[in-house]
């Protein structure tokens, strides 16, 4: 599926969305220890669907690539997030 499909599905089922985001995070973080993702808390997955929906340039990416891009963009360590 595409990132756009994933973002639309998140509107219908947030728990499945959160599970997929968590799975992508666990899969990708193993291969990219320098990703510098700083999560603010347990509800971090809630922001991924809306971020993807508001970034049409990511719409045609694979869902997994789009999710990881969202995570590394939204939760980048340091300024402006200051996590």
MDTraj code that builds the backbone (N, CA, C; nanometers):
import mdtraj as md
import numpy as np

residues = "UNK UNK UNK UNK UNK UNK UNK UNK UNK UNK UNK UNK UNK UNK UNK UNK UNK UNK UNK UNK UNK UNK UNK UNK UNK UNK UNK UNK UNK UNK UNK UNK UNK UNK UNK UNK UNK UNK UNK UNK UNK UNK UNK UNK UNK UNK UNK UNK UNK UNK UNK UNK UNK UNK UNK UNK UNK UNK UNK UNK UNK UNK UNK UNK UNK UNK UNK UNK UNK UNK UNK UNK UNK UNK UNK UNK UNK UNK UNK UNK UNK UNK UNK".split()
xyz = np.array([
    [0.0837, -0.1193, 0.0000],
    [0.0000, 0.0000, 0.0000],
    [0.0875, 0.1247, 0.0000],
    [0.0259, 0.2355, -0.0347],
    [0.0983, 0.3618, -0.0363],
    [0.0794, 0.4348, 0.0963],
    [0.1591, 0.5366, 0.1152],
    [0.1471, 0.6189, 0.2359],
    [0.0100, 0.6860, 0.2409],
    [-0.0413, 0.7246, 0.1249],
    [-0.1746, 0.7860, 0.1206],
    [-0.2803, 0.6864, 0.1670],
    [-0.2723, 0.5613, 0.1192],
    [-0.3664, 0.4577, 0.1620],
    [-0.3582, 0.4373, 0.3132],
    [-0.2360, 0.4345, 0.3641],
    [-0.2159, 0.4162, 0.5073],
    [-0.2781, 0.5318, 0.5866],
    [-0.2542, 0.6553, 0.5433],
    [-0.3094, 0.7727, 0.6128],
    [-0.4619, 0.7670, 0.6141],
    [-0.5216, 0.7260, 0.5027],
    [-0.6679, 0.7144, 0.4975],
    [-0.7181, 0.6044, 0.5910],
    [-0.6460, 0.4931, 0.5978],
    [-0.6853, 0.3836, 0.6858],
    [-0.6759, 0.4248, 0.8330],
    [-0.5813, 0.5104, 0.8645],
    [-0.5651, 0.5556, 1.0038],
    [-0.6873, 0.6321, 1.0521],
    [-0.7546, 0.6984, 0.9610],
    [-0.8760, 0.7718, 0.9987],
    [-0.9859, 0.6770, 1.0445],
    [-0.9820, 0.5527, 0.9943],
    [-1.0844, 0.4537, 1.0266],
    [-1.0495, 0.3681, 1.1480],
    [-0.9196, 0.3399, 1.1661],
    [-0.8785, 0.2448, 1.2696],
    [-0.7434, 0.2854, 1.3284],
    [-0.7458, 0.3683, 1.4297],
    [-0.6224, 0.4198, 1.4888],
    [-0.5406, 0.3103, 1.5565],
    [-0.6043, 0.2083, 1.6115],
    [-0.5267, 0.1049, 1.6802],
    [-0.4426, 0.0244, 1.5810],
    [-0.4963, -0.0085, 1.4646],
    [-0.4175, -0.0777, 1.3629],
    [-0.3082, 0.0128, 1.3090],
    [-0.3391, 0.1393, 1.2960],
    [-0.2414, 0.2381, 1.2511],
    [-0.1248, 0.2426, 1.3498],
    [-0.1551, 0.2507, 1.4756],
    [-0.0510, 0.2568, 1.5780],
    [0.0353, 0.1316, 1.5776],
    [-0.0276, 0.0169, 1.5582],
    [0.0473, -0.1087, 1.5548],
    [0.1446, -0.1109, 1.4374],
    [0.1010, -0.0637, 1.3215],
    [0.1865, -0.0618, 1.2030],
    [0.3022, 0.0365, 1.2217],
    [0.2746, 0.1526, 1.2787],
    [0.3795, 0.2507, 1.3044],
    [0.4840, 0.1919, 1.3982],
    [0.4393, 0.1261, 1.5027],
    [0.5317, 0.0626, 1.5968],
    [0.6163, -0.0442, 1.5309],
    [0.5545, -0.1227, 1.4439],
    [0.6280, -0.2276, 1.3742],
    [0.7348, -0.1686, 1.2817],
    [0.6982, -0.0658, 1.2072],
    [0.7952, -0.0003, 1.1181],
    [0.9093, 0.0586, 1.1997],
    [0.8776, 0.1211, 1.3113],
    [0.9813, 0.1786, 1.3962],
    [1.0784, 0.0705, 1.4427],
    [1.0264, -0.0407, 1.4897],
    [1.1131, -0.1483, 1.5385],
    [1.1965, -0.2092, 1.4261],
    [1.1372, -0.2257, 1.3097],
    [1.2108, -0.2822, 1.1956],
    [1.3206, -0.1889, 1.1471],
    [1.2893, -0.0624, 1.1346],
    [1.3827, 0.0320, 1.0735],
    [1.4906, 0.0808, 1.1689],
    [1.4587, 0.0921, 1.2945],
    [1.5556, 0.1465, 1.3892],
    [1.6752, 0.0525, 1.4017],
    [1.6542, -0.0759, 1.3799],
    [1.7635, -0.1719, 1.3853],
    [1.8661, -0.1465, 1.2751],
    [1.8190, -0.0969, 1.1621],
    [1.9075, -0.0750, 1.0485],
    [1.9596, 0.0679, 1.0418],
    [1.9057, 0.1552, 1.1236],
    [1.9464, 0.2943, 1.1184],
    [1.9639, 0.3508, 1.2593],
    [2.0681, 0.3080, 1.3289],
    [2.0869, 0.3542, 1.4668],
    [2.1193, 0.5031, 1.4759],
    [2.1472, 0.5666, 1.3642],
    [2.1773, 0.7100, 1.3654],
    [2.0571, 0.7930, 1.3225],
    [1.9377, 0.7364, 1.3281],
    [1.8187, 0.8086, 1.2829],
    [1.7825, 0.9247, 1.3747],
    [1.8272, 0.9209, 1.4989],
    [1.8036, 1.0293, 1.5946],
    [1.6551, 1.0591, 1.6129],
    [1.5775, 0.9547, 1.6321],
    [1.4355, 0.9704, 1.6610],
    [1.4181, 0.9780, 1.8119],
    [1.3504, 1.0819, 1.8573],
    [1.3232, 1.0998, 2.0001],
    [1.1719, 1.1057, 2.0192],
    [1.1153, 0.9987, 2.0706],
    [0.9710, 0.9911, 2.0874],
    [0.9280, 1.0616, 2.2155],
    [0.8193, 1.1403, 2.2089],
    [0.7749, 1.2166, 2.3249],
    [0.6930, 1.1361, 2.4245],
    [0.6414, 1.0220, 2.3838],
    [0.5592, 0.9425, 2.4738],
    [0.4946, 0.8277, 2.3986],
    [0.4027, 0.7584, 2.4640],
    [0.3444, 0.6375, 2.4077],
    [0.2454, 0.6627, 2.2942],
    [0.2001, 0.7844, 2.2778],
    [0.1026, 0.8146, 2.1723],
    [0.1687, 0.8694, 2.0459],
    [0.2967, 0.8422, 2.0297],
    [0.3705, 0.8970, 1.9150],
    [0.3096, 0.8589, 1.7808],
    [0.2472, 0.7438, 1.7714],
    [0.1926, 0.6972, 1.6434],
    [0.0750, 0.7814, 1.5954],
    [0.0072, 0.8485, 1.6871],
    [-0.1115, 0.9261, 1.6507],
    [-0.0827, 1.0380, 1.5518],
    [0.0382, 1.0877, 1.5473],
    [0.0714, 1.1998, 1.4591],
    [0.1102, 1.1568, 1.3184],
    [0.1371, 1.0289, 1.2980],
    [0.1889, 0.9827, 1.1684],
    [0.0852, 0.9936, 1.0576],
    [-0.0350, 0.9428, 1.0788],
    [-0.1403, 0.9507, 0.9764],
    [-0.1691, 1.0933, 0.9333],
    [-0.1945, 1.1844, 1.0277],
    [-0.2188, 1.3237, 0.9896],
    [-0.0994, 1.3879, 0.9173],
    [0.0225, 1.3536, 0.9588],
    [0.1401, 1.4092, 0.8912],
    [0.1428, 1.3630, 0.7461],
    [0.1212, 1.2342, 0.7244],
    [0.1204, 1.1811, 0.5879],
    [0.0092, 1.2443, 0.5046],
    [-0.1072, 1.2628, 0.5641],
    [-0.2197, 1.3229, 0.4924],
    [-0.1905, 1.4670, 0.4516],
    [-0.1091, 1.5357, 0.5298],
    [-0.0789, 1.6756, 0.4994],
    [0.0470, 1.6935, 0.4151],
    [0.1089, 1.5843, 0.3731],
    [0.2292, 1.5906, 0.2896],
    [0.2079, 1.5082, 0.1628],
    [0.1416, 1.5665, 0.0645],
    [0.1105, 1.4925, -0.0581],
    [0.2339, 1.4425, -0.1333],
    [0.3490, 1.5033, -0.1079],
    [0.4719, 1.4561, -0.1722],
    [0.5102, 1.3157, -0.1255],
    [0.4576, 1.2728, -0.0125],
    [0.4861, 1.1388, 0.0394],
    [0.3770, 1.0382, 0.0016],
    [0.2709, 1.0836, -0.0627],
    [0.1527, 1.0004, -0.0886],
    [0.1826, 0.8720, -0.1647],
    [0.2725, 0.8774, -0.2599],
    [0.2987, 0.7598, -0.3435],
    [0.4137, 0.6737, -0.2947],
    [0.4726, 0.7097, -0.1826],
    [0.5765, 0.6258, -0.1228],
    [0.5114, 0.4986, -0.0707],
    [0.5922, 0.3948, -0.0487],
    [0.5360, 0.2773, 0.0182],
    [0.4941, 0.3206, 0.1584],
    [0.3972, 0.2525, 0.2131],
    [0.3494, 0.2920, 0.3460],
    [0.4616, 0.2875, 0.4486],
    [0.5466, 0.1856, 0.4420],
    [0.6556, 0.1725, 0.5393],
    [0.7563, 0.2871, 0.5253],
    [0.7895, 0.3238, 0.4020],
    [0.8827, 0.4355, 0.3814],
    [0.8206, 0.5667, 0.4282],
    [0.6918, 0.5849, 0.4002],
    [0.6228, 0.7062, 0.4429],
    [0.6146, 0.7174, 0.5941],
    [0.5853, 0.6060, 0.6587],
    [0.5787, 0.6054, 0.8055],
    [0.7140, 0.6418, 0.8648],
    [0.8188, 0.5825, 0.8127],
    [0.9516, 0.6113, 0.8666],
    [0.9923, 0.7562, 0.8408],
    [0.9595, 0.8075, 0.7230],
    [0.9871, 0.9489, 0.6942],
    [0.9127, 1.0378, 0.7931],
    [0.7870, 1.0061, 0.8184],
    [0.7087, 1.0852, 0.9142],
    [0.7728, 1.0808, 1.0525],
    [0.8093, 0.9621, 1.0978],
    [0.8705, 0.9502, 1.2311],
    [1.0003, 1.0295, 1.2415],
    [1.0860, 1.0188, 1.1399],
    [1.2146, 1.0887, 1.1468],
    [1.1987, 1.2394, 1.1313],
    [1.0902, 1.2823, 1.0706],
    [1.0655, 1.4265, 1.0546],
    [0.9981, 1.4847, 1.1774],
    [0.8931, 1.4192, 1.2222],
    [0.8160, 1.4705, 1.3366],
    [0.8975, 1.4658, 1.4654],
    [0.9683, 1.3561, 1.4860],
    [1.0347, 1.3325, 1.6142],
    [1.1876, 1.3387, 1.6064],
    [1.2358, 1.4280, 1.5229],
    [1.3813, 1.4475, 1.5151],
    [1.4286, 1.5056, 1.6485],
    [1.5344, 1.4495, 1.7016],
    [1.5866, 1.4973, 1.8304],
    [1.6401, 1.6400, 1.8163],
    [1.6304, 1.7154, 1.9229],
    [1.6835, 1.8514, 1.9236],
    [1.5822, 1.9529, 1.8768],
    [1.6307, 2.0727, 1.8519],
    [1.5429, 2.1817, 1.8078],
    [1.4798, 2.1473, 1.6744],
    [1.3581, 2.1836, 1.6487],
    [1.2692, 2.2606, 1.7362],
    [1.1931, 2.1747, 1.8375],
    [1.2044, 2.0432, 1.8282],
    [1.1267, 1.9557, 1.9168],
    [1.1754, 1.9585, 2.0610],
    [1.3065, 1.9677, 2.0790],
    [1.3671, 1.9716, 2.2120],
    [1.3321, 1.8508, 2.2975],
    [1.3245, 1.7329, 2.2358],
    [1.3031, 1.6104, 2.3113],
    [1.4334, 1.5622, 2.3647],
])
top = md.Topology()
chain = top.add_chain()
for i, resn in enumerate(residues, 1):
    res = top.add_residue(resn, chain, resSeq=i)
    for name in ("N", "CA", "C"):
        top.add_atom(name, md.element.get_by_symbol(name[0]), res)
traj = md.Trajectory(xyz[None], top)
